[in-house]
């Protein structure tokens, strides 16, 4: 025999359940209100407790997803990002089409350098709301960080269509083009950014770096000068960057122990040092070089990165012995240093080389056209500036 429940009992049970849920909803709304009040007073721990209470009382209320959002924001204020991530994931389960929750979750991942996860959330946010400039801009920034420059370009261009004339979008495009290696277009976009916002320090910084990438250091330095009146901190940052990129130079060079590089052709080597009056004798001399920036110590100290030679034909400062035939009495000079001491603090190199007297004791030399050339790199891997990578007594630094 099958028992039945009367309609009256069903109605009664529904009424009781409905009234209970109504009470729970009212209590949840009250907790939510208290949580918002505590949040506004910067009592974030208290706010979290109230938001948790609201969710527990009415987990399927129409306010629940908003409550998760507020709780996540409170947790972020308390530096509890993992719990905030959990809160947003719960909110997304209840309301997966809310693009703001995906955006906010992406922001947390982005701040933690969880770049793939951030990109995935920004992509969902942009798909759900493709008219949101915030969604598109965040997607572009995330894509750029991942090296997905084509995606970033399209995202920023979409923002530009929605916000024509926005300086920040032009900056973002300029940054992205620079990362792509399209330096000319980067310069174009960054100039547009500056034309829209005259005191846009970040744009001047990026423009200076783009000019540096193009090896137009004079223009890069112009941006650094402009930053001096806008943002000295950014100016210092750009100058530091330009320092690492500029090609190293020999600033000056001079002898320190008797090798008179100004002496001309036919100089007797015995005039350089009396010990060389002896047949077959040899003498070590030292040239002192000053660089204009920090150099790679190993590179400077390697004798294979230096050459010591007679100036050749075509040198704008003249050929060895002024192009006249080299006499048979010409002394032997070491083609590489016999010793190098680099002082990283002073940016100096003492380069020691050897001159040998001949067997007849009448060797001569043209010290003014002995050429010292350096082929190494600075501390940042830059090769020498070819306009200042060698020295001779007649040319000084060239």
JOZIBEL-V129400 format. One record per run of one state. SS is the DSSP state (~ for helix, > for strand, _ for the rest). FROM is the first residue (numbers start at 0). LEN is the number of residues. If there is no record, write none. Layout:
SS	FROM	LEN
SS	FROM	LEN
This chain:
_	0	6
~	6	34
_	40	3
~	43	14
_	57	6
~	63	14
_	77	3
~	80	14
_	94	4
~	98	13
_	111	3
~	114	14
_	128	4
~	132	13
_	145	3
~	148	14
_	162	4
~	166	14
_	180	2
~	182	14
_	196	4
~	200	13
_	213	3
~	216	11
_	227	4
~	231	14
_	245	4
>	249	6
_	255	11
>	266	2
~	268	3
_	271	2
~	273	4
_	277	4
>	281	10
_	291	3
>	294	1
_	295	1
~	296	5
_	301	1
~	302	3
>	305	5
_	310	9
~	319	4
_	323	6
>	329	1
_	330	1
>	331	2
_	333	5
>	338	5
_	343	4
>	347	9
_	356	7
>	363	2
_	365	1
~	366	3
>	369	5
_	374	2
>	376	2
_	378	4
>	382	1
_	383	6
>	389	3
_	392	3
>	395	2
_	397	1
